[in-house]
Amino acid sequence: PLPPHAGQLWWYSNRGGPPQRLAPGVYGVSNALLDTPWPKLQAAKAAFGALCRTGTANTPALLDLLQDRRPHPPHGEPPAGADAALARAASAIYIDTPRYGTRCSTVVRLRTDGRTEFVERWHGHGGGQAEFRFFSTAQGNDT
């Protein structure tokens, strides 16, 4: 969650309205606008909240959460002619099909020392070997 001491965090999308200041809390994005009520996004937010409450929201646990392949109820009706198997696969947090799927999973951490860390797991095609990328900003507002 966004801690109260973190300053300001804003959300903006080229598909939404004006920039929106975010209050402390838990938010989620999954190929749509902020907090689109997709069942998989609601499940991910609930799992994230549980990790935070138990003090286990470390980077490996968060990346594991983003690997969840369990299907969730679909969000609305699929378009006419849509592939039912693909729609079911796309209802999972992590999508893994031969032709379509999750390309990367990203964890962004706001540290108490003022740094921001980005950790990405780039997924190989068809469940191949993942590649990790890490980036950290300088301490404080020097970035």
N, CA, C and O atoms as a GROMACS GRO file, in nm:
protein
  572
    1PRO      N    1   0.083  -0.120   0.000
    1PRO     CA    2   0.000   0.000   0.000
    1PRO      C    3   0.086   0.124   0.000
    1PRO      O    4   0.203   0.121   0.038
    2LEU      N    5   0.028   0.232  -0.042
    2LEU     CA    6   0.098   0.360  -0.041
    2LEU      C    7   0.101   0.412   0.101
    2LEU      O    8  -0.004   0.440   0.158
    3PRO      N    9   0.221   0.424   0.161
    3PRO     CA   10   0.227   0.472   0.300
    3PRO      C   11   0.198   0.620   0.309
    3PRO      O   12   0.224   0.695   0.215
    4PRO      N   13   0.144   0.665   0.424
    4PRO     CA   14   0.110   0.806   0.440
    4PRO      C   15   0.230   0.899   0.427
    4PRO      O   16   0.213   1.014   0.386
    5HIS      N   17   0.352   0.852   0.460
    5HIS     CA   18   0.470   0.938   0.456
    5HIS      C   19   0.534   0.946   0.317
    5HIS      O   20   0.636   1.012   0.300
    6ALA      N   21   0.475   0.882   0.219
    6ALA     CA   22   0.538   0.872   0.087
    6ALA      C   23   0.524   0.998   0.003
    6ALA      O   24   0.575   1.002  -0.109
    7GLY      N   25   0.458   1.100   0.052
    7GLY     CA   26   0.436   1.218  -0.031
    7GLY      C   27   0.314   1.198  -0.117
    7GLY      O   28   0.214   1.143  -0.072
    8GLN      N   29   0.322   1.243  -0.241
    8GLN     CA   30   0.207   1.232  -0.330
    8GLN      C   31   0.235   1.130  -0.440
    8GLN      O   32   0.347   1.118  -0.491
    9LEU      N   33   0.131   1.058  -0.474
    9LEU     CA   34   0.137   0.967  -0.587
    9LEU      C   35   0.015   0.995  -0.673
    9LEU      O   36  -0.096   1.010  -0.622
   10TRP      N   37   0.038   1.004  -0.803
   10TRP     CA   38  -0.069   1.038  -0.896
   10TRP      C   39  -0.086   0.929  -1.000
   10TRP      O   40   0.010   0.859  -1.033
   11TRP      N   41  -0.207   0.915  -1.050
   11TRP     CA   42  -0.239   0.821  -1.157
   11TRP      C   43  -0.286   0.902  -1.277
   11TRP      O   44  -0.365   0.995  -1.264
   12TYR      N   45  -0.235   0.863  -1.394
   12TYR     CA   46  -0.282   0.924  -1.518
   12TYR      C   47  -0.279   0.819  -1.627
   12TYR      O   48  -0.188   0.736  -1.632
   13SER      N   49  -0.377   0.823  -1.714
   13SER     CA   50  -0.382   0.733  -1.829
   13SER      C   51  -0.429   0.812  -1.950
   13SER      O   52  -0.506   0.907  -1.938
   14ASN      N   53  -0.382   0.771  -2.066
   14ASN     CA   54  -0.430   0.835  -2.188
   14ASN      C   55  -0.570   0.788  -2.225
   14ASN      O   56  -0.627   0.835  -2.324
   15ARG      N   57  -0.627   0.697  -2.146
   15ARG     CA   58  -0.763   0.649  -2.172
   15ARG      C   59  -0.861   0.692  -2.064
   15ARG      O   60  -0.977   0.652  -2.067
   16GLY      N   61  -0.819   0.772  -1.971
   16GLY     CA   62  -0.907   0.812  -1.862
   16GLY      C   63  -0.925   0.962  -1.859
   16GLY      O   64  -0.900   1.031  -1.958
   17GLY      N   65  -0.968   1.011  -1.745
   17GLY     CA   66  -0.988   1.153  -1.727
   17GLY      C   67  -0.860   1.223  -1.686
   17GLY      O   68  -0.751   1.180  -1.724
   18PRO      N   69  -0.873   1.330  -1.610
   18PRO     CA   70  -0.756   1.407  -1.567
   18PRO      C   71  -0.673   1.328  -1.465
   18PRO      O   72  -0.720   1.227  -1.412
   19PRO      N   73  -0.549   1.372  -1.438
   19PRO     CA   74  -0.468   1.306  -1.336
   19PRO      C   75  -0.544   1.298  -1.203
   19PRO      O   76  -0.621   1.388  -1.168
   20GLN      N   77  -0.521   1.190  -1.132
   20GLN     CA   78  -0.592   1.163  -1.007
   20GLN      C   79  -0.490   1.142  -0.895
   20GLN      O   80  -0.405   1.053  -0.905
   21ARG      N   81  -0.498   1.222  -0.790
   21ARG     CA   82  -0.410   1.203  -0.674
   21ARG      C   83  -0.460   1.081  -0.596
   21ARG      O   84  -0.579   1.069  -0.568
   22LEU      N   85  -0.368   0.992  -0.561
   22LEU     CA   86  -0.404   0.870  -0.490
   22LEU      C   87  -0.384   0.888  -0.340
   22LEU      O   88  -0.277   0.928  -0.295
   23ALA      N   89  -0.487   0.857  -0.265
   23ALA     CA   90  -0.477   0.856  -0.119
   23ALA      C   91  -0.405   0.728  -0.077
   23ALA      O   92  -0.399   0.633  -0.156
   24PRO      N   93  -0.351   0.722   0.046
   24PRO     CA   94  -0.289   0.597   0.092
   24PRO      C   95  -0.387   0.481   0.077
   24PRO      O   96  -0.506   0.495   0.108
   25GLY      N   97  -0.338   0.368   0.031
   25GLY     CA   98  -0.424   0.252   0.012
   25GLY      C   99  -0.366   0.155  -0.088
   25GLY      O  100  -0.249   0.165  -0.125
   26VAL      N  101  -0.446   0.061  -0.132
   26VAL     CA  102  -0.406  -0.042  -0.227
   26VAL      C  103  -0.479  -0.019  -0.358
   26VAL      O  104  -0.602  -0.006  -0.361
   27TYR      N  105  -0.404  -0.014  -0.468
   27TYR     CA  106  -0.459   0.007  -0.600
   27TYR      C  107  -0.406  -0.103  -0.692
   27TYR      O  108  -0.308  -0.170  -0.660
   28GLY      N  109  -0.471  -0.120  -0.805
   28GLY     CA  110  -0.425  -0.220  -0.900
   28GLY      C  111  -0.454  -0.180  -1.043
   28GLY      O  112  -0.548  -0.106  -1.070
   29VAL      N  113  -0.370  -0.231  -1.134
   29VAL     CA  114  -0.386  -0.206  -1.277
   29VAL      C  115  -0.362  -0.337  -1.350
   29VAL      O  116  -0.267  -0.410  -1.321
   30SER      N  117  -0.449  -0.368  -1.446
   30SER     CA  118  -0.432  -0.488  -1.527
   30SER      C  119  -0.490  -0.465  -1.666
   30SER      O  120  -0.606  -0.497  -1.692
   31ASN      N  121  -0.410  -0.408  -1.755
   31ASN     CA  122  -0.450  -0.385  -1.894
   31ASN      C  123  -0.579  -0.304  -1.907
   31ASN      O  124  -0.656  -0.324  -2.001
   32ALA      N  125  -0.603  -0.216  -1.815
   32ALA     CA  126  -0.720  -0.128  -1.820
   32ALA      C  127  -0.690  -0.008  -1.731
   32ALA      O  128  -0.575   0.020  -1.700
   33LEU      N  129  -0.793   0.062  -1.692
   33LEU     CA  130  -0.776   0.178  -1.605
   33LEU      C  131  -0.756   0.134  -1.460
   33LEU      O  132  -0.780   0.019  -1.425
   34LEU      N  133  -0.712   0.227  -1.378
   34LEU     CA  134  -0.687   0.201  -1.237
   34LEU      C  135  -0.809   0.140  -1.170
   34LEU      O  136  -0.920   0.192  -1.182
   35ASP      N  137  -0.788   0.031  -1.099
   35ASP     CA  138  -0.891  -0.037  -1.020
   35ASP      C  139  -1.012  -0.082  -1.099
   35ASP      O  140  -1.123  -0.089  -1.045
   36THR      N  141  -0.994  -0.114  -1.229
   36THR     CA  142  -1.102  -0.177  -1.304
   36THR      C  143  -1.141  -0.303  -1.227
   36THR      O  144  -1.053  -0.383  -1.194
   37PRO      N  145  -1.269  -0.325  -1.198
   37PRO     CA  146  -1.309  -0.433  -1.106
   37PRO      C  147  -1.307  -0.573  -1.168
   37PRO      O  148  -1.406  -0.645  -1.162
   38TRP      N  149  -1.195  -0.610  -1.228
   38TRP     CA  150  -1.181  -0.745  -1.280
   38TRP      C  151  -1.159  -0.840  -1.164
   38TRP      O  152  -1.085  -0.807  -1.072
   39PRO      N  153  -1.221  -0.957  -1.165
   39PRO     CA  154  -1.201  -1.052  -1.055
   39PRO      C  155  -1.054  -1.085  -1.029
   39PRO      O  156  -1.014  -1.098  -0.913
   40LYS      N  157  -0.973  -1.098  -1.134
   40LYS     CA  158  -0.832  -1.130  -1.110
   40LYS      C  159  -0.760  -1.014  -1.042
   40LYS      O  160  -0.669  -1.037  -0.962
   41LEU      N  161  -0.798  -0.891  -1.072
   41LEU     CA  162  -0.736  -0.776  -1.008
   41LEU      C  163  -0.781  -0.766  -0.863
   41LEU      O  164  -0.700  -0.735  -0.775
   42GLN      N  165  -0.908  -0.791  -0.837
   42GLN     CA  166  -0.956  -0.790  -0.699
   42GLN      C  167  -0.888  -0.899  -0.617
   42GLN      O  168  -0.854  -0.877  -0.500
   43ALA      N  169  -0.867  -1.017  -0.676
   43ALA     CA  170  -0.798  -1.126  -0.606
   43ALA      C  171  -0.653  -1.088  -0.578
   43ALA      O  172  -0.602  -1.115  -0.469
   44ALA      N  173  -0.586  -1.025  -0.674
   44ALA     CA  174  -0.447  -0.983  -0.655
   44ALA      C  175  -0.436  -0.878  -0.545
   44ALA      O  176  -0.345  -0.884  -0.462
   45LYS      N  177  -0.528  -0.783  -0.543
   45LYS     CA  178  -0.526  -0.681  -0.439
   45LYS      C  179  -0.550  -0.742  -0.301
   45LYS      O  180  -0.485  -0.702  -0.204
   46ALA      N  181  -0.641  -0.838  -0.292
   46ALA     CA  182  -0.668  -0.905  -0.164
   46ALA      C  183  -0.544  -0.983  -0.118
   46ALA      O  184  -0.509  -0.979   0.000
   47ALA      N  185  -0.479  -1.053  -0.210
   47ALA     CA  186  -0.358  -1.128  -0.175
   47ALA      C  187  -0.246  -1.034  -0.133
   47ALA      O  188  -0.172  -1.063  -0.039
   48PHE      N  189  -0.233  -0.922  -0.202
   48PHE     CA  190  -0.133  -0.822  -0.167
   48PHE      C  191  -0.160  -0.767  -0.027
   48PHE      O  192  -0.068  -0.754   0.054
   49GLY      N  193  -0.286  -0.735   0.002
   49GLY     CA  194  -0.322  -0.686   0.134
   49GLY      C  195  -0.288  -0.786   0.243
   49GLY      O  196  -0.241  -0.748   0.350
   50ALA      N  197  -0.312  -0.915   0.217
   50ALA     CA  198  -0.279  -1.019   0.315
   50ALA      C  199  -0.129  -1.026   0.338
   50ALA      O  200  -0.085  -1.041   0.452
   51LEU      N  201  -0.049  -1.015   0.232
   51LEU     CA  202   0.096  -1.014   0.248
   51LEU      C  203   0.140  -0.895   0.332
   51LEU      O  204   0.229  -0.907   0.417
   52CYS      N  205   0.079  -0.779   0.309
   52CYS     CA  206   0.114  -0.660   0.386
   52CYS      C  207   0.078  -0.676   0.533
   52CYS      O  208   0.155  -0.639   0.621
   53ARG      N  209  -0.041  -0.730   0.560
   53ARG     CA  210  -0.085  -0.747   0.699
   53ARG      C  211   0.002  -0.846   0.776
   53ARG      O  212   0.019  -0.831   0.897
   54THR      N  213   0.057  -0.945   0.708
   54THR     CA  214   0.140  -1.045   0.775
   54THR      C  215   0.288  -1.008   0.773
   54THR      O  216   0.371  -1.082   0.826
   55GLY      N  217   0.322  -0.896   0.712
   55GLY     CA  218   0.462  -0.853   0.707
   55GLY      C  219   0.547  -0.935   0.613
   55GLY      O  220   0.670  -0.939   0.628
   56THR      N  221   0.486  -1.001   0.515
   56THR     CA  222   0.560  -1.087   0.423
   56THR      C  223   0.559  -1.035   0.280
   56THR      O  224   0.578  -1.112   0.186
   57ALA      N  225   0.536  -0.906   0.263
   57ALA     CA  226   0.528  -0.846   0.128
   57ALA      C  227   0.668  -0.813   0.076
   57ALA      O  228   0.695  -0.698   0.041
   58ASN      N  229   0.755  -0.913   0.070
   58ASN     CA  230   0.888  -0.891   0.013
   58ASN      C  231   0.882  -0.914  -0.139
   58ASN      O  232   0.783  -0.965  -0.192
   59THR      N  233   0.988  -0.877  -0.206
   59THR     CA  234   0.988  -0.886  -0.352
   59THR      C  235   0.963  -1.027  -0.405
   59THR      O  236   0.881  -1.042  -0.496
   60PRO      N  237   1.028  -1.132  -0.352
   60PRO     CA  238   0.998  -1.267  -0.403
   60PRO      C  239   0.851  -1.306  -0.385
   60PRO      O  240   0.792  -1.366  -0.474
   61ALA      N  241   0.792  -1.272  -0.270
   61ALA     CA  242   0.651  -1.306  -0.246
   61ALA      C  243   0.560  -1.231  -0.343
   61ALA      O  244   0.461  -1.286  -0.390
   62LEU      N  245   0.593  -1.106  -0.371
   62LEU     CA  246   0.512  -1.027  -0.464
   62LEU      C  247   0.524  -1.080  -0.607
   62LEU      O  248   0.424  -1.086  -0.679
   63LEU      N  249   0.644  -1.118  -0.647
   63LEU     CA  250   0.659  -1.176  -0.780
   63LEU      C  251   0.587  -1.311  -0.790
   63LEU      O  252   0.533  -1.344  -0.895
   64ASP      N  253   0.587  -1.387  -0.680
   64ASP     CA  254   0.511  -1.513  -0.679
   64ASP      C  255   0.362  -1.487  -0.695
   64ASP      O  256   0.294  -1.559  -0.768
   65LEU      N  257   0.311  -1.384  -0.627
   65LEU     CA  258   0.169  -1.349  -0.639
   65LEU      C  259   0.135  -1.322  -0.786
   65LEU      O  260   0.029  -1.361  -0.834
   66LEU      N  261   0.225  -1.254  -0.855
   66LEU     CA  262   0.201  -1.220  -0.996
   66LEU      C  263   0.215  -1.340  -1.090
   66LEU      O  264   0.191  -1.327  -1.209
   67GLN      N  265   0.254  -1.456  -1.037
   67GLN     CA  266   0.266  -1.579  -1.115
   67GLN      C  267   0.142  -1.667  -1.103
   67GLN      O  268   0.140  -1.777  -1.158
   68ASP      N  269   0.039  -1.621  -1.034
   68ASP     CA  270  -0.081  -1.702  -1.008
   68ASP      C  271  -0.155  -1.732  -1.139
   68ASP      O  272  -0.205  -1.641  -1.205
   69ARG      N  273  -0.160  -1.860  -1.174
   69ARG     CA  274  -0.224  -1.902  -1.299
   69ARG      C  275  -0.367  -1.950  -1.281
   69ARG      O  276  -0.429  -1.997  -1.377
   70ARG      N  277  -0.420  -1.941  -1.160
   70ARG     CA  278  -0.558  -1.988  -1.136
   70ARG      C  279  -0.657  -1.898  -1.209
   70ARG      O  280  -0.647  -1.775  -1.201
   71PRO      N  281  -0.752  -1.957  -1.281
   71PRO     CA  282  -0.853  -1.875  -1.349
   71PRO      C  283  -0.951  -1.815  -1.248
   71PRO      O  284  -0.977  -1.872  -1.142
   72HIS      N  285  -1.004  -1.701  -1.284
   72HIS     CA  286  -1.105  -1.631  -1.205
   72HIS      C  287  -1.229  -1.615  -1.292
   72HIS      O  288  -1.222  -1.634  -1.414
   73PRO      N  289  -1.342  -1.580  -1.232
   73PRO     CA  290  -1.461  -1.556  -1.316
   73PRO      C  291  -1.430  -1.448  -1.420
   73PRO      O  292  -1.355  -1.355  -1.391
   74PRO      N  293  -1.486  -1.459  -1.538
   74PRO     CA  294  -1.461  -1.357  -1.640
   74PRO      C  295  -1.522  -1.223  -1.601
   74PRO      O  296  -1.618  -1.218  -1.523
   75HIS      N  297  -1.466  -1.117  -1.654
   75HIS     CA  298  -1.519  -0.982  -1.632
   75HIS      C  299  -1.611  -0.951  -1.749
   75HIS      O  300  -1.565  -0.916  -1.858
   76GLY      N  301  -1.741  -0.964  -1.727
   76GLY     CA  302  -1.836  -0.938  -1.834
   76GLY      C  303  -1.839  -1.052  -1.934
   76GLY      O  304  -1.776  -1.156  -1.913
   77GLU      N  305  -1.911  -1.032  -2.039
   77GLU     CA  306  -1.924  -1.133  -2.144
   77GLU      C  307  -1.812  -1.118  -2.246
   77GLU      O  308  -1.778  -1.006  -2.284
   78PRO      N  309  -1.754  -1.229  -2.290
   78PRO     CA  310  -1.652  -1.217  -2.395
   78PRO      C  311  -1.715  -1.171  -2.525
   78PRO      O  312  -1.834  -1.196  -2.548
   79PRO      N  313  -1.638  -1.105  -2.610
   79PRO     CA  314  -1.692  -1.061  -2.739
   79PRO      C  315  -1.741  -1.180  -2.820
   79PRO      O  316  -1.692  -1.292  -2.804
   80ALA      N  317  -1.836  -1.156  -2.907
   80ALA     CA  318  -1.889  -1.262  -2.994
   80ALA      C  319  -1.774  -1.325  -3.073
   80ALA      O  320  -1.691  -1.254  -3.130
   81GLY      N  321  -1.771  -1.456  -3.076
   81GLY     CA  322  -1.668  -1.527  -3.150
   81GLY      C  323  -1.536  -1.541  -3.075
   81GLY      O  324  -1.440  -1.595  -3.130
   82ALA      N  325  -1.530  -1.494  -2.950
   82ALA     CA  326  -1.406  -1.504  -2.874
   82ALA      C  327  -1.377  -1.649  -2.839
   82ALA      O  328  -1.469  -1.729  -2.819
   83ASP      N  329  -1.252  -1.683  -2.831
   83ASP     CA  330  -1.207  -1.817  -2.796
   83ASP      C  331  -1.229  -1.838  -2.646
   83ASP      O  332  -1.171  -1.766  -2.564
   84ALA      N  333  -1.313  -1.935  -2.608
   84ALA     CA  334  -1.346  -1.959  -2.468
   84ALA      C  335  -1.223  -2.000  -2.387
   84ALA      O  336  -1.209  -1.958  -2.272
   85ALA      N  337  -1.134  -2.080  -2.446
   85ALA     CA  338  -1.014  -2.123  -2.374
   85ALA      C  339  -0.922  -2.004  -2.346
   85ALA      O  340  -0.864  -1.994  -2.238
   86LEU      N  341  -0.909  -1.914  -2.443
   86LEU     CA  342  -0.826  -1.795  -2.423
   86LEU      C  343  -0.889  -1.704  -2.318
   86LEU      O  344  -0.818  -1.649  -2.234
   87ALA      N  345  -1.021  -1.687  -2.322
   87ALA     CA  346  -1.089  -1.604  -2.223
   87ALA      C  347  -1.066  -1.660  -2.083
   87ALA      O  348  -1.044  -1.584  -1.989
   88ARG      N  349  -1.072  -1.792  -2.067
   88ARG     CA  350  -1.048  -1.854  -1.936
   88ARG      C  351  -0.903  -1.831  -1.894
   88ARG      O  352  -0.878  -1.795  -1.778
   89ALA      N  353  -0.807  -1.852  -1.984
   89ALA     CA  354  -0.666  -1.830  -1.951
   89ALA      C  355  -0.641  -1.685  -1.914
   89ALA      O  356  -0.563  -1.656  -1.823
   90ALA      N  357  -0.705  -1.592  -1.985
   90ALA     CA  358  -0.685  -1.449  -1.960
   90ALA      C  359  -0.750  -1.403  -1.830
   90ALA      O  360  -0.726  -1.290  -1.786
   91SER      N  361  -0.831  -1.488  -1.768
   91SER     CA  362  -0.892  -1.451  -1.640
   91SER      C  363  -0.796  -1.469  -1.523
   91SER      O  364  -0.827  -1.427  -1.412
   92ALA      N  365  -0.680  -1.530  -1.547
   92ALA     CA  366  -0.580  -1.551  -1.442
   92ALA      C  367  -0.492  -1.427  -1.427
   92ALA      O  368  -0.482  -1.347  -1.520
   93ILE      N  369  -0.429  -1.413  -1.312
   93ILE     CA  370  -0.335  -1.302  -1.290
   93ILE      C  371  -0.218  -1.316  -1.388
   93ILE      O  372  -0.177  -1.218  -1.450
   94TYR      N  373  -0.165  -1.437  -1.401
   94TYR     CA  374  -0.057  -1.465  -1.495
   94TYR      C  375  -0.115  -1.544  -1.612
   94TYR      O  376  -0.174  -1.650  -1.592
   95ILE      N  377  -0.099  -1.493  -1.731
   95ILE     CA  378  -0.156  -1.556  -1.850
   95ILE      C  379  -0.046  -1.629  -1.925
   95ILE      O  380   0.058  -1.571  -1.957
   96ASP      N  381  -0.069  -1.757  -1.952
   96ASP     CA  382   0.032  -1.838  -2.019
   96ASP      C  383  -0.035  -1.927  -2.123
   96ASP      O  384  -0.086  -2.035  -2.090
   97THR      N  385  -0.035  -1.883  -2.247
   97THR     CA  386  -0.087  -1.964  -2.357
   97THR      C  387   0.020  -1.964  -2.467
   97THR      O  388   0.111  -1.881  -2.464
   98PRO      N  389   0.010  -2.054  -2.562
   98PRO     CA  390   0.112  -2.058  -2.668
   98PRO      C  391   0.121  -1.929  -2.750
   98PRO      O  392   0.228  -1.896  -2.802
   99ARG      N  393   0.010  -1.857  -2.764
   99ARG     CA  394   0.012  -1.739  -2.852
   99ARG      C  395  -0.008  -1.606  -2.780
   99ARG      O  396   0.010  -1.501  -2.841
  100TYR      N  397  -0.043  -1.609  -2.653
  100TYR     CA  398  -0.075  -1.485  -2.581
  100TYR      C  399  -0.041  -1.506  -2.435
  100TYR      O  400  -0.065  -1.613  -2.379
  101GLY      N  401   0.016  -1.402  -2.372
  101GLY     CA  402   0.043  -1.419  -2.230
  101GLY      C  403   0.114  -1.301  -2.168
  101GLY      O  404   0.142  -1.200  -2.233
  102THR      N  405   0.142  -1.316  -2.041
  102THR     CA  406   0.210  -1.215  -1.961
  102THR      C  407   0.356  -1.207  -2.007
  102THR      O  408   0.425  -1.309  -2.012
  103ARG      N  409   0.401  -1.088  -2.041
  103ARG     CA  410   0.540  -1.068  -2.085
  103ARG      C  411   0.633  -1.032  -1.970
  103ARG      O  412   0.748  -1.074  -1.968
  104CYS      N  413   0.582  -0.953  -1.874
  104CYS     CA  414   0.667  -0.921  -1.759
  104CYS      C  415   0.579  -0.891  -1.639
  104CYS      O  416   0.463  -0.852  -1.652
  105SER      N  417   0.638  -0.911  -1.523
  105SER     CA  418   0.572  -0.879  -1.396
  105SER      C  419   0.663  -0.781  -1.324
  105SER      O  420   0.784  -0.802  -1.318
  106THR      N  421   0.606  -0.674  -1.269
  106THR     CA  422   0.685  -0.567  -1.211
  106THR      C  423   0.644  -0.540  -1.067
  106THR      O  424   0.525  -0.532  -1.036
  107VAL      N  425   0.744  -0.526  -0.980
  107VAL     CA  426   0.722  -0.486  -0.841
  107VAL      C  427   0.790  -0.350  -0.824
  107VAL      O  428   0.909  -0.336  -0.855
  108VAL      N  429   0.716  -0.251  -0.775
  108VAL     CA  430   0.770  -0.118  -0.746
  108VAL      C  431   0.764  -0.100  -0.596
  108VAL      O  432   0.657  -0.113  -0.535
  109ARG      N  433   0.878  -0.070  -0.535
  109ARG     CA  434   0.883  -0.053  -0.389
  109ARG      C  435   0.930   0.088  -0.356
  109ARG      O  436   1.034   0.133  -0.404
  110LEU      N  437   0.852   0.158  -0.273
  110LEU     CA  438   0.890   0.289  -0.220
  110LEU      C  439   0.957   0.264  -0.086
  110LEU      O  440   0.891   0.221   0.008
  111ARG      N  441   1.084   0.291  -0.076
  111ARG     CA  442   1.159   0.262   0.047
  111ARG      C  443   1.154   0.379   0.144
  111ARG      O  444   1.134   0.494   0.104
  112THR      N  445   1.173   0.348   0.271
  112THR     CA  446   1.170   0.454   0.373
  112THR      C  447   1.289   0.547   0.362
  112THR      O  448   1.284   0.658   0.416
  113ASP      N  449   1.397   0.506   0.294
  113ASP     CA  450   1.514   0.594   0.277
  113ASP      C  451   1.499   0.687   0.156
  113ASP      O  452   1.594   0.758   0.122
  114GLY      N  453   1.382   0.686   0.093
  114GLY     CA  454   1.356   0.776  -0.019
  114GLY      C  455   1.381   0.717  -0.156
  114GLY      O  456   1.347   0.779  -0.256
  115ARG      N  457   1.439   0.598  -0.163
  115ARG     CA  458   1.463   0.535  -0.293
  115ARG      C  459   1.338   0.463  -0.342
  115ARG      O  460   1.252   0.423  -0.264
  116THR      N  461   1.331   0.449  -0.473
  116THR     CA  462   1.226   0.369  -0.536
  116THR      C  463   1.295   0.257  -0.612
  116THR      O  464   1.388   0.282  -0.689
  117GLU      N  465   1.249   0.134  -0.590
  117GLU     CA  466   1.307   0.018  -0.657
  117GLU      C  467   1.206  -0.042  -0.754
  117GLU      O  468   1.087  -0.052  -0.724
  118PHE      N  469   1.255  -0.080  -0.870
  118PHE     CA  470   1.175  -0.149  -0.971
  118PHE      C  471   1.240  -0.284  -0.997
  118PHE      O  472   1.358  -0.290  -1.031
  119VAL      N  473   1.165  -0.390  -0.981
  119VAL     CA  474   1.214  -0.524  -1.012
  119VAL      C  475   1.117  -0.584  -1.113
  119VAL      O  476   0.996  -0.589  -1.089
  120GLU      N  477   1.170  -0.628  -1.226
  120GLU     CA  478   1.086  -0.689  -1.328
  120GLU      C  479   1.133  -0.831  -1.356
  120GLU      O  480   1.252  -0.860  -1.363
  121ARG      N  481   1.035  -0.919  -1.372
  121ARG     CA  482   1.062  -1.055  -1.419
  121ARG      C  483   1.009  -1.061  -1.562
  121ARG      O  484   0.888  -1.055  -1.584
  122TRP      N  485   1.100  -1.072  -1.658
  122TRP     CA  486   1.062  -1.086  -1.798
  122TRP      C  487   1.046  -1.235  -1.825
  122TRP      O  488   1.138  -1.313  -1.800
  123HIS      N  489   0.932  -1.273  -1.876
  123HIS     CA  490   0.898  -1.414  -1.894
  123HIS      C  491   0.936  -1.461  -2.033
  123HIS      O  492   0.908  -1.393  -2.133
  124GLY      N  493   1.000  -1.576  -2.039
  124GLY     CA  494   1.033  -1.636  -2.168
  124GLY      C  495   0.906  -1.688  -2.236
  124GLY      O  496   0.812  -1.727  -2.168
  125HIS      N  497   0.904  -1.688  -2.366
  125HIS     CA  498   0.788  -1.735  -2.442
  125HIS      C  499   0.762  -1.882  -2.410
  125HIS      O  500   0.854  -1.964  -2.408
  126GLY      N  501   0.636  -1.914  -2.386
  126GLY     CA  502   0.598  -2.053  -2.360
  126GLY      C  503   0.652  -2.107  -2.229
  126GLY      O  504   0.678  -2.227  -2.218
  127GLY      N  505   0.668  -2.021  -2.129
  127GLY     CA  506   0.716  -2.066  -1.998
  127GLY      C  507   0.866  -2.084  -1.992
  127GLY      O  508   0.917  -2.148  -1.900
  128GLY      N  509   0.938  -2.028  -2.088
  128GLY     CA  510   1.084  -2.039  -2.090
  128GLY      C  511   1.147  -1.964  -1.973
  128GLY      O  512   1.078  -1.907  -1.889
  129GLN      N  513   1.278  -1.966  -1.969
  129GLN     CA  514   1.355  -1.906  -1.861
  129GLN      C  515   1.321  -1.757  -1.845
  129GLN      O  516   1.313  -1.683  -1.944
  130ALA      N  517   1.301  -1.715  -1.721
  130ALA     CA  518   1.272  -1.575  -1.693
  130ALA      C  519   1.403  -1.497  -1.678
  130ALA      O  520   1.507  -1.552  -1.642
  131GLU      N  521   1.395  -1.370  -1.708
  131GLU     CA  522   1.509  -1.280  -1.692
  131GLU      C  523   1.467  -1.172  -1.592
  131GLU      O  524   1.356  -1.118  -1.601
  132PHE      N  525   1.555  -1.140  -1.497
  132PHE     CA  526   1.524  -1.038  -1.398
  132PHE      C  527   1.598  -0.910  -1.432
  132PHE      O  528   1.713  -0.911  -1.474
  133ARG      N  529   1.528  -0.798  -1.411
  133ARG     CA  530   1.588  -0.666  -1.430
  133ARG      C  531   1.559  -0.584  -1.306
  133ARG      O  532   1.450  -0.591  -1.250
  134PHE      N  533   1.658  -0.506  -1.264
  134PHE     CA  534   1.646  -0.428  -1.141
  134PHE      C  535   1.692  -0.286  -1.170
  134PHE      O  536   1.791  -0.263  -1.239
  135PHE      N  537   1.617  -0.190  -1.114
  135PHE     CA  538   1.654  -0.049  -1.124
  135PHE      C  539   1.617   0.018  -0.993
  135PHE      O  540   1.512  -0.010  -0.937
  136SER      N  541   1.703   0.105  -0.945
  136SER     CA  542   1.676   0.178  -0.821
  136SER      C  543   1.710   0.324  -0.842
  136SER      O  544   1.813   0.357  -0.901
  137THR      N  545   1.624   0.413  -0.794
  137THR     CA  546   1.652   0.556  -0.802
  137THR      C  547   1.751   0.593  -0.693
  137THR      O  548   1.772   0.517  -0.598
  138ALA      N  549   1.811   0.709  -0.707
  138ALA     CA  550   1.899   0.760  -0.603
  138ALA      C  551   1.817   0.795  -0.480
  138ALA      O  552   1.695   0.810  -0.487
  139GLN      N  553   1.884   0.808  -0.367
  139GLN     CA  554   1.816   0.840  -0.243
  139GLN      C  555   1.757   0.981  -0.250
  139GLN      O  556   1.816   1.072  -0.309
  140GLY      N  557   1.640   0.997  -0.190
  140GLY     CA  558   1.577   1.127  -0.181
  140GLY      C  559   1.522   1.174  -0.314
  140GLY      O  560   1.474   1.095  -0.394
  141ASN      N  561   1.530   1.306  -0.336
  141ASN     CA  562   1.471   1.366  -0.455
  141ASN      C  563   1.574   1.398  -0.562
  141ASN      O  564   1.553   1.489  -0.643
  142ASP      N  565   1.686   1.327  -0.564
  142ASP     CA  566   1.792   1.354  -0.660
  142ASP      C  567   1.767   1.292  -0.797
  142ASP      O  568   1.856   1.294  -0.882
  143THR      N  569   1.648   1.237  -0.820
  143THR     CA  570   1.625   1.164  -0.945
  143THR      C  571   1.553   1.247  -1.047
  143THR      O  572   1.526   1.200  -1.157
   0.00000   0.00000   0.00000
